[in-house]
């Protein structure tokens, strides 16, 4: 456990990810991907040279390892060494066999994980990293998926990400210890109740199955298969929210709550696994690491990637450049 008083002394070695270090990948077979990708490029001032066009017909939810390797090679062949992260602009595909597409892209497809999805995962060299250049330092590019099921909602999500950081607003990070005991494996990493005065941010650890009627949510982390009352919450720009459950990253699945629900409710980024991970805390965002890096000025994609020790099965979704505390180290 860490003390909130120490959060602002994490000692980051580099500035947060900038637009010129982000590439966006657009699926020309998907009109929504084309529309949202172009909106994102202009809204975030992404260099045109950082835009990669691919063709993935049929919107498959999962790709075969062979088709994915072709896609990955096509993307990488068009990226310069300055690119540290990649944003895929579509909802599906979001998995490669049992791997999440973001895990497979950034770390390489892991066939061993699919032999036993509940086994320990491959460690990420970026877990709790201090540097700010993943490609330069680890030969990996971070990746995130920007869902496009609704062009209107995707544009609203992009706008929330861009709005984060203009001014520091009072906000709260909420951590729920729920009655679903198997999904509480992260509870030991929940920050204690406290305040980070320099960020106008409070942290609250609550024993409850639901959070409702709050209008200042910056972070919401819980363990539930289904999270209710999301319609009663207001998320501040740049908010991060996720739930520890087996299939949150199965975006278009119906067995458990999809991580898309967090974005639809107003969060700016989220995370979920695409295949049965069992409840290893290492396969989910570590609350302490996520909060520490986010309040220190990291972008959403950096803070989320730094917080997951074994991310092979995990899908990172949302607006990657959101950074409520950029420049406020």
Secondary structure, 3 states (H helix, E strand, C coil): CCCHHHHHHCCCCCCCCCHHHEEEEEECCCHHHHHHHHHHHHHHCCCHHHEEEECCCCCCCEECHHHHHHHHHHHHCCCCCCCCEEEEECCCCCEECCEEHHHHHHHCCCHHHHHCCCCCCCCCCCCCCCCCCHHHHHCCCEEEECCCCCHHHHHHHHHHHHHCCCCCCCEEEEEEECCCHHHCCCHHHCCCCEEEHHHCEEEEEEECCCCCCCCCEEEEEECCCCCCCHHHCCEEEEEEEEECCCCCCCCCCCCCCCCHHHHHHCCCEEEEECCCCCCCHHHCCCHHHHHHHHHCCCCHHHHHHHCCCCCCCEEEEECCCCCCCCCCC
